[in-house]
Amino acid sequence: MKTLITYYLDMHSPEQIRGKPLPDDLTVVECRIKQFQLNRFLYQLVGEPWEWTDKLSWSDAQWQARVERPEQRTWVAYHQGAIAGYYELQQDADGNVEILYFGLVERFCSQGFGGPLLTHALESAWAWPGTRRVWVHTCNYDHPSALANYQARGLKLYREVAGDEG
Protein backbone atom coordinates (compact mmCIF):
# COMPACT_ATOMS: atom_id res chain seq x y z
CA MET A 1 0.00 0.00 0.00
CA LYS A 2 1.42 3.35 -1.00
CA THR A 3 1.78 6.23 1.43
CA LEU A 4 -0.91 8.90 1.13
CA ILE A 5 0.51 12.20 -0.08
CA THR A 6 -1.77 15.24 0.09
CA TYR A 7 -1.01 18.26 -2.08
CA TYR A 8 -2.28 21.75 -1.22
CA LEU A 9 -2.44 24.34 -4.00
CA ASP A 10 -3.68 27.91 -4.20
CA MET A 11 -3.81 31.12 -6.22
CA HIS A 12 -4.09 34.72 -5.05
CA SER A 13 -5.35 36.51 -8.15
CA PRO A 14 -7.70 35.73 -11.03
CA GLU A 15 -4.92 36.85 -13.39
CA GLN A 16 -3.08 33.64 -12.45
CA ILE A 17 -5.70 31.48 -14.23
CA ARG A 18 -4.34 29.76 -17.31
CA GLY A 19 -7.70 28.89 -18.75
CA LYS A 20 -9.10 26.46 -21.26
CA PRO A 21 -12.43 27.31 -22.90
CA LEU A 22 -15.47 25.11 -22.43
CA PRO A 23 -16.14 22.90 -25.44
CA ASP A 24 -19.45 23.67 -27.17
CA ASP A 25 -20.86 20.31 -26.04
CA LEU A 26 -20.12 20.84 -22.32
CA THR A 27 -22.61 22.92 -20.36
CA VAL A 28 -22.02 23.94 -16.73
CA VAL A 29 -24.95 25.03 -14.57
CA GLU A 30 -25.01 26.27 -10.98
CA CYS A 31 -27.51 24.50 -8.72
CA ARG A 32 -29.11 27.66 -7.35
CA ILE A 33 -31.80 25.70 -5.55
CA LYS A 34 -29.80 23.61 -3.11
CA GLN A 35 -30.67 19.94 -2.79
CA PHE A 36 -28.38 17.98 -0.50
CA GLN A 37 -29.53 14.73 -2.12
CA LEU A 38 -28.04 15.88 -5.42
CA ASN A 39 -24.70 16.66 -3.79
CA ARG A 40 -24.67 13.24 -2.15
CA PHE A 41 -25.42 11.61 -5.52
CA LEU A 42 -22.68 13.62 -7.28
CA TYR A 43 -20.19 12.79 -4.53
CA GLN A 44 -20.86 9.07 -5.06
CA LEU A 45 -21.05 9.24 -8.88
CA VAL A 46 -17.77 11.12 -9.30
CA GLY A 47 -15.94 9.90 -6.21
CA GLU A 48 -16.51 6.15 -6.32
CA PRO A 49 -13.53 5.31 -8.58
CA TRP A 50 -11.27 7.43 -6.33
CA GLU A 51 -12.58 5.93 -3.09
CA TRP A 52 -14.23 9.05 -1.74
CA THR A 53 -15.65 7.36 1.32
CA ASP A 54 -15.43 9.86 4.19
CA LYS A 55 -19.02 11.10 3.75
CA LEU A 56 -20.78 7.90 2.67
CA SER A 57 -22.03 7.26 6.20
CA TRP A 58 -23.40 10.79 6.67
CA SER A 59 -27.06 11.22 7.60
CA ASP A 60 -29.49 13.38 5.63
CA ALA A 61 -29.18 16.03 8.36
CA GLN A 62 -25.37 16.13 8.00
CA TRP A 63 -25.58 16.48 4.22
CA GLN A 64 -28.25 19.14 4.48
CA ALA A 65 -26.28 21.13 7.06
CA ARG A 66 -23.20 21.17 4.82
CA VAL A 67 -24.82 21.79 1.45
CA GLU A 68 -27.69 24.15 2.19
CA ARG A 69 -25.61 27.09 3.45
CA PRO A 70 -24.95 30.41 1.71
CA GLU A 71 -21.19 29.79 1.75
CA GLN A 72 -21.58 26.52 -0.21
CA ARG A 73 -22.22 26.47 -3.98
CA THR A 74 -22.44 23.62 -6.52
CA TRP A 75 -22.12 23.45 -10.32
CA VAL A 76 -22.88 20.45 -12.56
CA ALA A 77 -21.37 19.83 -16.00
CA TYR A 78 -23.50 18.14 -18.66
CA HIS A 79 -22.45 16.48 -21.92
CA GLN A 80 -25.25 15.47 -24.27
CA GLY A 81 -27.70 15.55 -21.37
CA ALA A 82 -25.61 13.31 -19.10
CA ILE A 83 -23.82 14.45 -15.96
CA ALA A 84 -20.15 14.69 -16.93
CA GLY A 85 -18.79 16.14 -13.68
CA TYR A 86 -19.26 18.69 -10.96
CA TYR A 87 -17.58 20.96 -8.48
CA GLU A 88 -18.42 22.51 -5.13
CA LEU A 89 -17.05 25.77 -3.80
CA GLN A 90 -17.02 26.89 -0.19
CA GLN A 91 -16.12 30.42 0.94
CA ASP A 92 -14.98 31.28 4.46
CA ALA A 93 -15.30 34.60 6.29
CA ASP A 94 -11.78 35.65 5.24
CA GLY A 95 -12.50 35.33 1.51
CA ASN A 96 -10.79 31.99 1.01
CA VAL A 97 -12.69 29.86 -1.50
CA GLU A 98 -11.98 26.16 -1.39
CA ILE A 99 -12.68 23.94 -4.35
CA LEU A 100 -14.23 21.46 -1.97
CA TYR A 101 -14.97 18.79 -4.58
CA PHE A 102 -14.06 18.68 -8.24
CA GLY A 103 -14.18 15.82 -10.68
CA LEU A 104 -15.47 14.15 -13.77
CA VAL A 105 -17.63 11.07 -14.01
CA GLU A 106 -15.27 8.22 -14.91
CA ARG A 107 -16.67 7.66 -18.41
CA PHE A 108 -15.95 11.32 -19.26
CA CYS A 109 -12.30 11.27 -18.16
CA SER A 110 -9.74 11.61 -20.97
CA GLN A 111 -12.16 13.57 -23.19
CA GLY A 112 -10.56 16.96 -22.57
CA PHE A 113 -13.19 18.19 -20.11
CA GLY A 114 -10.99 18.47 -16.99
CA GLY A 115 -9.11 21.64 -17.93
CA PRO A 116 -12.18 23.56 -19.12
CA LEU A 117 -14.25 22.51 -16.08
CA LEU A 118 -11.46 23.51 -13.70
CA THR A 119 -11.15 26.85 -15.51
CA HIS A 120 -14.89 27.33 -14.97
CA ALA A 121 -14.49 26.48 -11.27
CA LEU A 122 -11.64 28.97 -10.84
CA GLU A 123 -13.52 31.70 -12.68
CA SER A 124 -16.63 31.04 -10.57
CA ALA A 125 -14.57 31.19 -7.39
CA TRP A 126 -13.03 34.54 -8.36
CA ALA A 127 -16.42 35.91 -9.46
CA TRP A 128 -17.78 35.28 -5.94
CA PRO A 129 -17.76 38.68 -4.18
CA GLY A 130 -15.14 38.91 -1.44
CA THR A 131 -12.81 36.22 -2.80
CA ARG A 132 -9.18 36.86 -1.89
CA ARG A 133 -7.70 33.39 -2.43
CA VAL A 134 -8.73 30.12 -4.10
CA TRP A 135 -7.34 26.81 -2.90
CA VAL A 136 -7.74 23.08 -3.29
CA HIS A 137 -6.18 19.90 -2.03
CA THR A 138 -5.72 16.61 -3.84
CA CYS A 139 -3.76 13.46 -3.20
CA ASN A 140 -1.83 10.73 -4.95
CA TYR A 141 -4.93 8.49 -4.85
CA ASP A 142 -6.83 10.92 -7.07
CA HIS A 143 -6.94 10.71 -10.88
CA PRO A 144 -3.36 10.56 -12.22
CA SER A 145 -3.90 13.86 -14.10
CA ALA A 146 -5.48 15.79 -11.20
CA LEU A 147 -2.36 17.45 -9.79
CA ALA A 148 -1.05 18.32 -13.27
CA ASN A 149 -4.43 19.83 -14.23
CA TYR A 150 -4.49 22.03 -11.12
CA GLN A 151 -0.96 23.24 -11.81
CA ALA A 152 -1.61 23.74 -15.54
CA ARG A 153 -4.54 26.04 -14.72
CA GLY A 154 -2.29 28.24 -12.54
CA LEU A 155 -2.66 26.87 -9.03
CA LYS A 156 0.66 26.75 -7.14
CA LEU A 157 1.72 23.97 -4.79
CA TYR A 158 2.32 25.41 -1.31
CA ARG A 159 2.29 22.32 0.92
CA GLU A 160 2.80 18.58 0.57
CA VAL A 161 2.01 16.22 3.43
CA ALA A 162 2.90 12.52 3.59
CA GLY A 163 0.73 10.24 5.71
CA ASP A 164 -2.61 10.93 7.39
CA GLU A 165 -1.59 14.23 9.00
CA GLY A 166 -2.97 17.36 7.49
C-alpha angles and dihedrals in degrees: 000000000000123000115259112247117190119200122203118200134176147168130209103200137035088231087072092068113112095196138200118203121243112258113244091248095054117082122186120199130183115231096230092173103062118226114175090199090064092051091050090050092048091047090055096040095051100028103047097087090049095047097246095176107143094096101035092098094049119124124234088257092055092049092046093049091053100041105036098063128108091239092058122077132175134200127189125205119214130197116189090340095308125110105256099175146315146212137207126208127199124190124201128206092265094058097258111143116200121201088225096183130006130167153117128248106259096248089057096052115112093028096104096257099116098075096045093045092049090049088053090050093050093047091049091050092051092045090058106101113250097024112150101161138014121207142170139178129214135168142215090263091063124091109307090242097047099093092043091050092052091049094044090056091055105267113139125219109240103163138022121190126190118207130010096311117106 
